[in-house]
Amino acid sequence: MIKELKEFLFKGNVLDLAVAVVMGAAFNAIITSLVSDVITPLFLNPALKAANVENISQLAWNGVKYGSFLSAIINFLIIGITLFFVVKAANKIMKSEKEEDTEEEVVVTAAPTQEELLAEIRDLLAKQ
């Protein structure tokens, strides 16, 4: 039973998933900081000042606080766009590696035919 658990835990898929979760959490922190520390002060401050608000989380309309929701939408869009480009680049790399593997297979499959090998053996025996 312990052996089965060990095999399950150390399969590539489980380890890949664990790494992805940790990287996703770190990536989320980066994007949250980007939105709250860079995008909001640079681009949203004029809109916030017009609404007489200092922080995006203070935006409200009839008691509905939609500022945090807007911040979450901006986070989502940035993460989605970034992941799109990351996956696109990874697919391009995987495709080029697959093409290289295919080229190597072509070289391996271009071995001499059985008739050519038999003719070569015949010629070697004739020389002896």
C-alpha positions as CSV (number, residue, x, y, z in Angstrom):
1,M,0.0,0.0,0.0
2,I,2.8,2.4,0.8
3,K,4.5,1.4,-2.5
4,E,1.3,2.3,-4.4
5,L,1.0,5.6,-2.6
6,K,4.7,6.4,-3.4
7,E,4.1,5.5,-7.0
8,F,1.0,7.7,-7.2
9,L,2.7,10.7,-5.4
10,F,5.8,10.6,-7.5
11,K,4.1,10.2,-10.9
12,G,4.9,13.0,-13.3
13,N,1.3,14.3,-13.3
14,V,1.1,14.8,-9.5
15,L,4.4,16.6,-9.3
16,D,3.6,18.7,-12.4
17,L,0.3,19.7,-10.7
18,A,2.1,20.6,-7.4
19,V,4.6,22.8,-9.3
20,A,1.8,24.4,-11.2
21,V,-0.1,25.3,-8.1
22,V,2.9,26.9,-6.4
23,M,3.8,28.8,-9.6
24,G,0.2,29.9,-10.0
25,A,0.2,31.3,-6.4
26,A,3.4,33.2,-7.1
27,F,2.1,34.5,-10.4
28,N,-1.1,35.6,-8.7
29,A,0.9,37.7,-6.3
30,I,2.8,39.3,-9.1
31,I,-0.3,40.2,-11.0
32,T,-2.1,41.5,-8.0
33,S,0.8,43.8,-7.2
34,L,0.9,44.9,-10.9
35,V,-2.7,45.9,-10.8
36,S,-2.7,47.5,-7.3
37,D,0.7,49.1,-7.4
38,V,1.2,50.0,-11.1
39,I,-2.0,50.0,-13.2
40,T,-4.3,51.5,-10.7
41,P,-2.0,54.5,-9.8
42,L,-1.0,55.1,-13.5
43,F,-4.2,54.6,-15.4
44,L,-7.1,54.6,-12.9
45,N,-6.2,57.5,-10.7
46,P,-7.9,60.1,-12.9
47,A,-11.1,58.1,-12.8
48,L,-10.7,57.5,-9.0
49,K,-10.2,61.3,-8.4
50,A,-13.2,62.1,-10.5
51,A,-15.2,59.7,-8.3
52,N,-13.7,61.3,-5.1
53,V,-12.1,58.0,-4.1
54,E,-8.5,57.3,-3.0
55,N,-8.6,53.5,-3.4
56,I,-10.3,51.4,-6.0
57,S,-11.8,49.2,-3.3
58,Q,-13.8,52.3,-2.1
59,L,-15.7,52.6,-5.3
60,A,-19.4,52.1,-4.6
61,W,-22.7,52.8,-6.2
62,N,-25.9,52.7,-4.0
63,G,-24.1,50.7,-1.4
64,V,-22.7,48.2,-3.8
65,K,-18.9,48.1,-3.6
66,Y,-17.8,47.3,-7.1
67,G,-14.2,48.6,-6.9
68,S,-12.8,45.3,-5.7
69,F,-14.8,43.5,-8.4
70,L,-13.2,45.8,-11.0
71,S,-9.8,45.1,-9.6
72,A,-10.5,41.3,-9.8
73,I,-11.6,41.7,-13.4
74,I,-8.4,43.5,-14.3
75,N,-6.4,40.8,-12.6
76,F,-8.3,38.1,-14.5
77,L,-7.8,39.8,-17.9
78,I,-4.1,40.3,-17.3
79,I,-3.6,36.7,-16.1
80,G,-5.6,35.4,-19.0
81,I,-3.7,37.4,-21.6
82,T,-0.3,36.5,-20.0
83,L,-1.2,32.8,-19.9
84,F,-2.3,32.9,-23.5
85,F,1.1,34.1,-24.6
86,V,2.9,31.7,-22.3
87,V,0.9,28.7,-23.6
88,K,1.4,29.9,-27.2
89,A,5.2,30.1,-26.7
90,A,5.2,26.7,-25.0
91,N,3.3,25.1,-27.8
92,K,5.7,26.7,-30.3
93,I,8.7,25.2,-28.4
94,M,7.0,21.8,-28.1
95,K,6.2,21.9,-31.9
96,S,9.8,22.6,-32.8
97,E,11.1,19.9,-30.5
98,K,8.6,17.5,-32.0
99,E,9.8,18.4,-35.5
100,E,13.4,17.8,-34.4
101,D,12.4,14.4,-33.1
102,T,10.7,13.6,-36.3
103,E,13.8,14.5,-38.3
104,E,15.9,12.2,-36.1
105,E,13.4,9.4,-36.7
106,V,13.7,9.9,-40.4
107,V,17.5,9.4,-40.2
108,V,17.0,6.3,-38.1
109,T,14.4,4.8,-40.4
110,A,16.7,5.4,-43.5
111,A,18.6,2.2,-42.7
112,P,19.8,-0.1,-45.6
113,T,17.2,-2.6,-46.8
114,Q,17.5,-6.4,-46.3
115,E,18.6,-6.9,-49.8
116,E,21.4,-4.3,-49.5
117,L,22.6,-6.0,-46.3
118,L,22.6,-9.4,-47.9
119,A,24.5,-8.1,-50.9
120,E,27.1,-6.5,-48.6
121,I,27.5,-9.8,-46.7
122,R,27.9,-11.7,-50.0
123,D,30.6,-9.2,-51.1
124,L,32.5,-9.6,-47.8
125,L,32.3,-13.4,-48.0
126,A,33.5,-13.3,-51.7
127,K,36.6,-11.2,-50.6
128,Q,37.6,-13.9,-48.1
